[in-house]
């Protein structure tokens, strides 16, 4: 059976969810396909201080790693 490929939108949503799980404020996914050739989607969120922001960043990396991306 051929493995399914993760689309850019699925990846963006996965990372937005991971950020929300780590208590990121207002995580959003921006569609930038018509604006640039570097990326299809861009994720943006906020955190209160360095420690929560570090946790958010590590959480998104962990989520991608778990999916083997």
Steps between C-alpha positions, in 0.01 A plus 500: 500500500635841402553737794281809495672830450436791735385809312633843592158595640486186715846579634403860575189386686702239693747764614223748587340231715830420668550868579147525642566192716798684648275798585602726212287810467301544179674239281408556135599363162545753220469394137794666322497297178412806292755719678826303489665193353682412823201358689136405456391574857643697787418436865490781751428501874590681818627407842540695822868456584811319376421178686150444351624601154780247525245236601282592201795471262608166647141375486470573129832328428393199707166478315675501163756245620226266622348509150847433348505836321 
